[in-house]
Amino acid sequence: MSDAYVVGDPDGLPPLQAELRDAVARELHAQLALRAERLELADVPEVAYQVTRRIDELLSRRVPSRGRHSPA
C-alpha cells in the first residue's frame, strides 16, 4: 500500500497526475460525445491534439512561467 492511501488520497496519485488524468478524461468524454460515442481510427490524431491542448491549458494554469528556469 502506498503512503498516498495512508494520508487520505484514495486514488494514490500526486495532485498533478490526478489533474492530468481528470483533464484527459474530460476531453475524451467531450470527444466521444461529439462523435456519437465512437472513435474512428481517422479521428485519433484530432482527439490526441485536443487532449494535448487540454493538458497544455492545465499546465499553463499551474506553472505561469513555464519554460523559464528560476535562478539557482
C-alpha positions as CSV (number, residue, x, y, z in Angstrom):
1,M,0.0,0.0,0.0
2,S,1.4,3.4,-0.9
3,D,1.7,6.3,1.5
4,A,-1.0,8.2,-0.5
5,Y,-3.7,5.8,0.8
6,V,-2.5,6.4,4.4
7,V,-2.7,10.2,4.1
8,G,-6.2,10.1,2.6
9,D,-5.6,10.2,-1.2
10,P,-7.9,7.5,-2.4
11,D,-6.6,7.2,-6.0
12,G,-2.9,7.2,-4.9
13,L,-1.8,9.8,-7.4
14,P,0.0,13.0,-6.7
15,P,-2.1,16.1,-7.3
16,L,-0.6,16.9,-10.8
17,Q,-1.2,13.4,-12.0
18,A,-4.7,13.4,-10.7
19,E,-5.4,16.7,-12.5
20,L,-3.9,15.4,-15.7
21,R,-6.0,12.2,-15.5
22,D,-9.1,14.3,-15.0
23,A,-8.3,16.7,-17.9
24,V,-7.7,13.7,-20.2
25,A,-10.9,12.1,-19.1
26,R,-12.9,15.3,-19.6
27,E,-11.6,15.8,-23.1
28,L,-12.1,12.1,-24.0
29,H,-15.7,12.4,-22.7
30,A,-16.3,15.5,-24.8
31,Q,-14.8,14.0,-27.9
32,L,-16.9,10.8,-27.6
33,A,-20.0,12.9,-27.1
34,L,-19.2,14.8,-30.3
35,R,-18.7,11.6,-32.2
36,A,-21.7,9.6,-31.1
37,E,-19.6,7.6,-28.6
38,R,-17.5,6.1,-31.3
39,L,-14.0,7.0,-32.4
40,E,-12.9,6.1,-35.9
41,L,-9.2,5.4,-36.5
42,A,-9.1,8.6,-38.6
43,D,-10.3,10.6,-35.6
44,V,-7.4,9.6,-33.3
45,P,-5.0,12.4,-34.4
46,E,-7.6,15.1,-33.8
47,V,-8.6,13.6,-30.5
48,A,-4.9,13.4,-29.4
49,Y,-4.5,17.0,-30.5
50,Q,-7.5,18.1,-28.4
51,V,-6.2,16.1,-25.4
52,T,-2.8,17.8,-25.8
53,R,-4.5,21.2,-25.8
54,R,-6.4,20.4,-22.7
55,I,-3.2,19.3,-20.9
56,D,-1.4,22.4,-22.1
57,E,-4.2,24.6,-20.6
58,L,-3.9,22.8,-17.3
59,L,-0.2,23.1,-17.1
60,S,-0.3,26.8,-18.2
61,R,-2.6,27.5,-15.2
62,R,-0.4,25.6,-12.8
63,V,3.0,26.9,-14.0
64,P,2.6,30.5,-15.2
65,S,6.3,30.9,-16.1
66,R,6.7,27.6,-17.9
67,G,9.9,27.4,-20.0
68,R,11.8,29.7,-17.7
69,H,14.2,28.3,-15.1
70,S,14.5,30.0,-11.8
71,P,17.9,31.2,-10.8
72,A,19.9,28.7,-8.7
